Amino acid sequence: MNSGLSWTLLALPVVPAASALVLALCGGALLKKNLYNVVGGLATLAAGISFVLALFLIPAGLLGTGTSVTLDLGSWIATESFYAGLKLNADSVGTLMVLLVTFFGFLITGYSVGYMRNDREQGRFFASLNLFVASMLVLVLADNLVLIFLGWEGVGLCSYLLIGHYWNERGKDQDVPLAAFRAFFVNRIGDLLFLLGVFFLFAAFGTISLSELSARAASPHGFGVMFAGREWMAVLAAFLLLGGAFAKSAQAPLHVWLADAMAGPTPVSALIHAATMVTAGIYLVMRLDWLFLAVPQARFLIAVCALVTLVVGAFMALTQNDIKKILAYSTLSNLALMFLALAAGSSRAAMLHLFGHAFFKALLFLSAGSVIFSAHHEQDARKLGGVLKSLPVTRAAFWIGCIGGAGLIPYLSAGFFTKEAVLESVREATFNGFGLGVSGHVLYWIVLGVESLSALYLFRLLGYLNGESREKTAQVTDHSAHHGAHGAHDHAHDHHAPHESSPAIRLVLIVLSVAAPLFAWLSGTPKLTAWVTGGLGEWEPMQWAHVAPFLVLNIVLAGVTYVVFSAVSRREAVLSALGSLRWGGRGPLDRKFWFDDLYAAVIVLPLKVIAWVLRLVVENVFIGLLHLAGLIGRGASRLLRRQQTGYAHHYAAAILLFLTAAAWILLWRRG
Amino acid sequence: MSTPFSTPFLSAFLPDLALLVLALVVLTTEIVFRKHQARWTARVAVAGLAAVLILLAALPLPSGGVAYAGYQVTRSVVVWKQLFALATLATILLSRSYFRNGHSLRGALANPGAFYGLLLFSTTGMFALVSARDLLTFYIGLELATLPLYALTALQPRNAGSIEAGSKYMLMGAFASALSLFGISFLYGAAGSLGFDALAKVASAQPSLSAQPFLLAGVLMLLGSLGFKLAMVPFQMWAPDVYEGAPTAVTAFLSTGSKAAAVAATTTLFLGPLNLPRIDLGAIFALAAVLSLLAGTLGAMRQSNLRRFIAYSSIAQAGYMLMAFTGGEGSEAAARIALQYNLLVYGTASFALFFVVSLVGRSAPETIPSLRGLSARSPALAALLALSLFSLIGIPPLAGFLGKFLLFAVAARNGHYTLIFIGALAVALSFYYYMRLLKEAYQPVQTAENRGAPASAVPLSPIRLSLAGKCAAALLAILLVVLGTCPGMLNFIASR
C-alpha cells in the first residue's frame, strides 16, 4: 500500500531534520575551520532536496482530483481507548502547503547563506532553520492531530530559537531575549488551548485522525451521528482549537508577539513570520473546515477577531518607522484577511491569499533584509532615505513587492486577485452567532476601506527608501555605533554608499521578483486557479465592475503617498500636520491599541500574585515537609541496613518467615 | 500432533540446539586457540549468539506454536528467548575488556572458555525454562540457568569478595532449589502429574483452598524459589552481597539476563498453569511488590558502592515488575507484554549504566564518588549515563516511562490503586537516589576539593572511547529514546 511515492513523504521532513542534527552537532566544528559556506550550503542543500521531492508530489497530490499520497507507518501510540498512527497524508491542500514550505524554505535558506555570512553562530542558525522546515513539513503532512501537535510545537520552538538568535546583543532598541520569550509565552497559551481542543475533539468523536474525522463528516448522516449528545464538546473544541490557531497566526488578542518577533534575523522574519509558520493556524482551520462549518458561533468569533486584527495591523503599520515592523503589522492584517475568508467559509480564497501573501511578503522582507544588510543593520526608515538608489536589484524587488502587497496592478501584483477572492467570499457570506448577525456586504465595505491603507503604508515606506535622503551623513555616524554588537561585519563595505549585497541575496531576490508576478498571472487565470485549488470549492468568475473604481482609487492613493513621502520637505509638512492627531503619545497607535496594557492587567499581574503566594507556601510549608520526609527516609534506611546482616542463616530465616506469613494470609482470607 | 522429527518442531527447536552446541564449542576454544584466547573465544561466542538470534527471528513458527512432550515453543517463548540471547550478547561484549590487564582495579579475569561457556550454559537453561511444559523440564531449566552463575560469581579466586559472594549465592541457591523441589513434589501430589496441563486442570477445579493444602504448600514454595531468583523481598538479601562480590560482567548478567529469566519463569508458572483465581496470589504479589519497592528504595538511598546501589535499584525494579502479576484474570497477555517490554528497556538502561561503570572502573573503585567530573572527562558518556538514569526513573519520552505505565496499567485492572500509589511514590523517591549519580557526574571538580572529598582518588584524565565503544554507546542511547518514542514497537513485540 505504501508505494515508492509514499516514501517521499517520509523523506521530506527527514532530510532537513537530519541536516539540522548534523549542523547542531558539527556546526561549531565546521565554523572553527572557517568552512562557513559548508554550513549554509548543507542547510540549503537539504531544503533544496526537500523542494525537489515536493515536486514529485504534484502529479498525484495536486493534479489527480480527489486523490492523495499516503504513507502509513503503523501505529505510534496505541492503547485500548486511544490510537494515534504515524500516518502522513498529502492531499491537494497538503501538497500545496508542502510546495509552499519547501519552496520558500529552500529560497530563504539560500538567501541566509549571504545574509548570515559573517555570523559566528551560523551552526545554530542553520540547524534551527532546517529543523523549522522539517517541523513545518510534519505539521502539514500529519494525518492526526497529535502528530500535528508535534510539528506545531517544533515550529514554535524554532521560532523562539530564531527570534532569539541575536540574544547577546545589548544596547539595541529592543530586548531580544524578551522578544523571544514573549513570542514563546503567547504561543504557549495557544498551545495549551490547542491541546485542550484536541482532547475535547477526541472526547466528542473518539478519534483524532483527520481523514477519519472528515470522512465521517462527509457521510450523509455524518453530523447527526457525530454530534449525538456531544454537541457542547464539539463546540468547545472548535473554540479551543481556534485559540491555538489565533496564537500561532497572530490574531487579536493573541497577536502581540508578532511585532516583537522582528528581533530575529530578517530571513527568519520572511520565512517563519510571514510566509509559512504564521499560516499554520489558517491551515489548521482549513483542515477542520467541517467542524467550523458546523459551528457558526466559532466562525462569527473568527470574523470579529480577524476584523479587529485587520484594523489594528493596518493602522499600526501606518505609524511605524522600523522597516520590519511596518511589514510585520502588514502581515497581521493580511493574516486577518485569510481568517475572514475562512469565517466566510471559503477555504479556497484563504488558500489563494495565503499563497499570494507568501510571495509578496517574502519578497518585501527579503528586499528589506538586503537594505538592512547593506546599511549595517539600520532599520529605521527615516534614516535610510534614498538607500534604494544605490541598490538596483533590491530596488526592483522592492517595487514589485510593494505593488504586489498593495494589489495595484492585476496580473502583476501577487496580492490583487487573491485579495479580490477574499473580498468576494466575504461579500457573499453572512455572519451569524451569539444572537448577532452581520451581512457580508457591510463587512465587505469595511474590509475594502481598511485594505486600501495597505497602499498607504507600503508606498510611504517606499517613499522613504527610494526618495530623498534627509541627512546624507546620518548613516555613517549611526551605524558605526552598531559595529561592536554585530561582531565580524564585512568591512569591505564602502560606508558612505551602501552597495548591493552578496550574490546569494541578489540571486534569490531576482528569482522571487520573477516568481511573484508569475504567481500573480497564474492567480488571475481562473482555470489555473480552479485547478490548483481543486479540492477547495468552485471558482466564481471575478466581477471587474466591482473592482475597477477601487483599483483606480488605490493607485491614486499609492501615487500620492509616494510623491509626498519621497521628498523631505513635503514629508515633514504632512507629518507635522498629522501630528496633532496623535494625542500626545497616548493615542491608540502609540499604545498599540492598549493590548499590552490589557495583557499586563489580565495575565501578567495575576500570574505575579499567584507566583508570590506559591513562593510563600513552598518556602514555608513544602520545604519543611521535605526535611521531614528526608529524616524519615534516613531513619528507615538505617533500620533496613541493620537487618542486612550478611549471615546466610538470617536470610534463610526471613524467607521461611515470609512463606509462613503468606500461607497464613491466604488461609485466613479464605476462612 | 507434532512428532520430535517433524519439520515445525525441529525448526522451533533449532535455536536451543544451536545454543547448546555453541556452549560446548566455546568450552573447547581454550584448547584450539593458543594465543589471544579471550579475544577469539569472545568472537566465537558473539558470532554464535548472533546466529542464534537470527535463527530465532527467521525460523517460521505455526501461529499456535509447537509442542512435544515437556517442551513447547510459542511466539511469546521466542520473544523471551530473544531477550535472553540479547542480554547474553551484551554481557559478552561488556566482559571482553575485563580479560585484559589494567582494565579493572580488581584484576583481570582468566579462563575465557569457562567464563563464556558457563554464560552460554546458563542461557541454555533459560531457554529450556521458558519452553517447559512440565515441572521437571522447568526445574532442570531453572537449575541449569542458575548453577553456572554460582561458578561465574566465584570466578576470581584471588578475590576474597568474589569467593564470599559465590559461596553465599550458592548457599542461598541451594536453599531455593530445595524449596522448589519440595514445591514440585507437593504439586505432583496434588495433581498426580508433572505436566502443566494436568496441573492447570486440577488447580482450577479446586472448590476451596483448605481442601487442598498440598497445592497451597507447593505454590508457596515455588514462589519462594522464584522469589529468590527475582531478588524480591524478602528473598533479596543475597543480592547486594553477590552483586558486590561478583565480577562486573557477571553482575551485569545477574541484574539483566538472570532477572529476565526469573521474570519469565514466574510468568510461565503464575500466568500459566498456576494462575489461580481461587487462590488470591495477587495479594501476595502485591505485598511482595510493596516490600521490594520499599527495600530497594530505602537501600539505594544511602549507598556509595555502585554495585550495591545497582543491586538495590534492581530490587526496586523487580518490585515494579511484580505489579504485573497482580492483574488477575484476563490480564495475562497485557502483563506478558508489559514485562517483556520492561525487561528490554530495563536491560538497555542497565547495560548503559554498566558500560559507564566499566569505563570509570578502569582507574577508580566502583563507587559513586568515582563518577565525579564524568561530564568533563567524557561529555558523551555523561549524557549516556543521564539517559539511562532518566529511563530507569521513568521520565517521558524515554522508554522507562512507558514501561512503568504499562505495569501500572496492569495493576489498575484489578483495582490495586493503593499499590499504584505506592509505586508512584517509589518513582518519586527514585528521583533522589538516581539523581545522586547524575549530580556526581555533572558536579564540577573544584566543589569536591572545597568539601575536602578525596579528590586525589579521582583521576581526571579524559576517557577516550574506542570506535566499538562509541558505537555501543550510540546504539544504547538511540534504543533508549526510540523504544520510548515509538511505542508502536509494542505491537511488533506482541505480533512476533
Boltz contact constraints between the chains, C-beta under 6 A:
constraints:
  - contact:
      token1: [A, 74]
      token2: [B, 488]
      max_distance: 6.0
  - contact:
      token1: [A, 75]
      token2: [B, 488]
      max_distance: 6.0
  - contact:
      token1: [A, 75]
      token2: [B, 491]
      max_distance: 6.0
  - contact:
      token1: [A, 76]
      token2: [B, 488]
      max_distance: 6.0
  - contact:
      token1: [A, 77]
      token2: [B, 487]
      max_distance: 6.0
  - contact:
      token1: [A, 636]
      token2: [B, 298]
      max_distance: 6.0
  - contact:
      token1: [A, 637]
      token2: [B, 298]
      max_distance: 6.0
  - contact:
      token1: [A, 637]
      token2: [B, 301]
      max_distance: 6.0
  - contact:
      token1: [A, 637]
      token2: [B, 302]
      max_distance: 6.0
  - contact:
      token1: [A, 640]
      token2: [B, 298]
      max_distance: 6.0
  - contact:
      token1: [A, 640]
      token2: [B, 299]
      max_distance: 6.0
  - contact:
      token1: [A, 648]
      token2: [B, 168]
      max_distance: 6.0
  - contact:
      token1: [A, 648]
      token2: [B, 171]
      max_distance: 6.0
  - contact:
      token1: [A, 651]
      token2: [B, 237]
      max_distance: 6.0
  - contact:
      token1: [A, 652]
      token2: [B, 175]
      max_distance: 6.0
  - contact:
      token1: [A, 654]
      token2: [B, 234]
      max_distance: 6.0
  - contact:
      token1: [A, 655]
      token2: [B, 224]
      max_distance: 6.0
  - contact:
      token1: [A, 655]
      token2: [B, 235]
      max_distance: 6.0
  - contact:
      token1: [A, 658]
      token2: [B, 234]
      max_distance: 6.0
  - contact:
      token1: [A, 659]
      token2: [B, 220]
      max_distance: 6.0
  - contact:
      token1: [A, 659]
      token2: [B, 224]
      max_distance: 6.0
  - contact:
      token1: [A, 662]
      token2: [B, 220]
      max_distance: 6.0
  - contact:
      token1: [A, 662]
      token2: [B, 284]
      max_distance: 6.0
  - contact:
      token1: [A, 663]
      token2: [B, 220]
      max_distance: 6.0
  - contact:
      token1: [A, 670]
      token2: [B, 209]
      max_distance: 6.0
